[in-house]
Amino acid sequence: MKLCLISPEATPLSRFTALKDFWASCEYTKSYRETWTGISAGIATVAGLTPNSFDIEVIDENFDEIDFDADYNLVGISAMTQQANRAYEIARRFRERHIPTVMGGIHATTLTEEAQKHCDSVVVGEAEYLWPELLDDFQKGKLKPRYKSDRIVDLKDAPIPRYDLLKKNRYKTIWMQSTRGCPRDCEFCCVTKEYGTAYRSKGLDQILEELTLIKKFHPIARIGFSDENLLLNKKRSKQLLEELTSMKVRFHAQSDVSLARHDDVLRLLKKAGCINVLIGFESLSEKSLESIDAHGWKRRQLDTYGDCVKKIQSYGIGVVGAFIVGLDGDDSTIFKKVSDFITNNHVHDAQITIATPLPNTRLRARMEKENRLLPTSWKDYTFCDVVFKHPTLSRKEMEDGLLEIYKAINTKAVHDAKIDHFSDIFRNLRRKKTG
């Protein structure tokens, strides 16, 4: 049996060509692009759930061409929202040759009825308890149109992903997942609805085995933990970081500003090999932060943002600041506020996006009710293209403002100032160590 698992080509930017051209030509954006891109851990996980009786091929369409004439027995496609149109096209091409196609991933999970119009079967939600059942039905010629489980996956039942199937030396970062679930419940995020508020973890032995395999098959790649908040459970975090210290890995993680209050975790984080941590600041507007999460947690942290960056980076760990512009509380001053915060605090790197009403989020439900969604395609849901009507800002103002931020924070002067800033930090750390 030949199984092909496909990650469709991602649309870096759909219509915003000015930003696309800037990103392609600016040398100072290269580090971010290389670090925070790559194939998700989902496809390698599905491959790990597949019996050895299947011959598996993994295709990342950002690098590989799809051979639509190949003799596959089954094709599996995993897609985010911005990949959905291409995923449907891929499925159509194979179905024309009567090759069964299965779709999974966040978009097919949130818009199952839509996805079912374009493929033979849809995996709704987490794959661990569903994929083996689907393959068994497929081999019996009884493939169902939908597979959905009401059980939340115990991650200790998760397989070891097939990192050996990912092309060697292709990716600067190999992504893995050690937890699922997030209690923050942000308006723009579908993680809580799809994976729940409960914070679930793999066992330490599982994580260490995965890391060992990544080091074996991708020795020069860095590790990227795709967990929404790797460091939320501080007791578990310290156990994991203590184990990582002996493995001599270098990795990227994601967390929130509360990390700055835990010096013991920060010390271990640096010792374990953390290069940088993405922090979701989301906004510098108190009005915008008020509506982001149901409990107002992020709004209450706003006054601490600068001190949090300083504290985390004082340990030699770069902060990658994640900001969303175009939230309802924003006005035309938000763009300069964001760029000034990043440059004045020597934030190591930044991810700035335009508010995007993804399917099955509270943000989208509200915008649908207010008749604010623009008639666009899923390929426009790139987080940098405008797909909605803002209360006060025009589409052009939001796009120009986003480009203005990226230009302001990616200059030689800003780059040199960051190098000087981190050089001072590392000198201080060496003095403390030798002292």
SULHUQUI-V323857 format. One line per field, one symbol per residue. ss: DSSP state (H for helix, E for strand, - for the rest). phi: phi as a letter, one per 20 degrees, with the letter a starting at -180 (. if undefined). burial: 1 if it has 16 or more other ideal C-beta (glycine too) atoms within 10 Angstrom, else 0. Layout:
ss = ???
phi = ???
burial = ???
This chain:
ss = -EEEEEE---------HHHHHHHHH-HHHHHHHHH-----HHHHHHHH------EEEEEE-------------EEEEE--HHHHHHHHHHHHHHH----EEEEE-HHHHH-HHHHH----EEEE------HHHHHHHHH------EEE------HHH-----HHH-------EEEE--EE-----E----HHHHH----EE--HHHHHHHHHHHHHH----EEEE--------HHHHHHHHHHHH-----EEEEE-HHHHH-HHHHHHHHHH-EEEEEEEEE---HHHHH--E---HHHHHHHHHHHHHHHHH----EEEEEEEE--------HHHHHHHHHHH----EEEEEE-------HHHHHHHH---E----HHH-------E------HHHHHHHHHHHHHHH--HHHHHHHHHHHHHHHHHHHHHHH-
phi = .ddddcdfgeefbedefffgffffeefeefgffffdcpefffffffffeefffeedcdcdffcdeeefefeeebcdcdbegfeffffffffgffffemefccdbofffffcffffffdbebceenfegedfffffffffemcfefbcbdeeffeffeffffeffeegfmedfcdeccdbcnbeflffeddfffednefedcffgffffffffffffecfeeeedeeggbgdfefffgfffffffgeeldcbdbcbcffgfecffffffgfffofebcedefmbddffffgdfdfdmffffegfegffffgffffendfededcddnfgeecfefffgfffffffelggbbcdcegcffgmdffffffffeldeefddgfeeemceecbeegceegffffffffgffffecdffffffffffffffffffffffff
burial = 001111111111111100100010000010010011011111111111110000011111100001000001011111111111111101100100001111111111111100110111111111111110011001000010001000001010011011100100001111111111110111111111011000111100011101101110110011111111111100011101100100001011111111110100110111011111111111111001101110001110110010011011101111111111111111000110111011101111111111111110111100100001000001111111111101001010111011101101110001000100000010000000000
